[in-house]
Amino acid sequence: MKLIKEFKEFAVKGNMMDMAIGIIIGASFNKVIDVLAKQVILPPLSLLTDGVNFGEKKLVLRDAIVDASGTTTVTEVAVAYGKLSEVFLDFLIIGFTVFIIVKFMNKLRNKAHDTKDETVVTPKDIQLLSDLKELMKEQNKMLKSNSMN
């Protein structure tokens, strides 16, 4: 019974929900990036390179040997660098997209934490800290003026 209670407390907390939402959005984001790389960016690159499909590029180290009956006796050994280039391109697209999203989120967060910006509602904790800072400045001014008298 205690285990169920602890799990319920864990599940209700924001951390698990945030993690679940992040995983779901990450999976969807992966699909978007996959289509963007393979269906939007790679076809023009293939067109520029005279129709070369990067995914099929490989460096053959040993050719396959096929006997007279059509049976492969020795399999081909090859380094598929084309797949590596596709995965690397996916990585660059994902990295750049995440960079842009994080930059945008940081800009929004900084705007929200700016207590002087009236267009955005400042979070209560930031507003309280700002108010405390202003009160401390006023108290310091009063203490300085009282000590000089």
C-alpha positions, -999 to 999 in steps of 0.1 A, spaced: 0 0 0 29 24 8 45 17 -26 12 26 -44 10 58 -23 46 67 -31 40 60 -68 9 82 -68 28 111 -52 56 106 -78 32 104 -107 12 135 -97 43 156 -93 52 178 -123 85 160 -130 69 128 -143 43 147 -164 70 170 -178 91 140 -187 62 123 -204 53 154 -224 90 158 -234 92 122 -246 60 125 -266 71 158 -282 106 144 -288 92 114 -307 70 137 -328 100 160 -333 120 131 -345 95 123 -372 94 159 -384 132 160 -386 133 127 -404 109 140 -431 126 173 -433 160 157 -439 150 129 -462 121 145 -481 130 182 -482 168 186 -479 183 155 -495 163 155 -528 177 189 -538 211 178 -528 207 147 -550 196 169 -578 226 191 -574 248 160 -575 232 146 -607 207 124 -589 231 106 -566 213 90 -537 235 96 -506 220 66 -487 233 42 -513 269 54 -514 294 29 -501 330 19 -503 332 -17 -513 361 -35 -496 352 -69 -511 328 -77 -539 302 -104 -534 310 -136 -552 281 -153 -570 284 -188 -584 269 -200 -617 236 -210 -601 231 -174 -588 238 -182 -552 260 -158 -532 290 -177 -519 308 -147 -504 289 -117 -492 299 -81 -500 319 -62 -474 314 -25 -477 315 7 -456 282 25 -461 294 61 -457 262 73 -475 241 63 -445 266 80 -422 262 112 -443 224 110 -440 226 105 -402 251 133 -399 228 156 -418 199 146 -396 221 154 -366 230 188 -379 193 196 -387 182 185 -352 211 203 -335 204 235 -354 166 233 -347 171 226 -310 195 255 -309 169 278 -324 142 266 -301 164 270 -270 174 304 -281 137 314 -285 128 299 -251 157 318 -234 145 350 -250 110 344 -237 123 335 -203 145 366 -201 115 387 -212 94 371 -185 120 377 -158 124 414 -168 105 432 -140 105 465 -158 87 451 -189 50 458 -185 39 438 -216 47 405 -199 33 393 -166 62 388 -143 62 355 -123 53 360 -86 86 348 -73 105 371 -95 82 400 -86 87 393 -49 125 393 -53 123 425 -72 101 441 -45 125 430 -18 154 444 -37 137 478 -40 128 478 -3 164 469 7 176 499 -15 152 522 3 163 509 37 199 513 29 193 550 18 174 556 51 202 540 72 228 561 54 209 593 59 203 585 96 239 577 102 250 610 87 228 630 110 
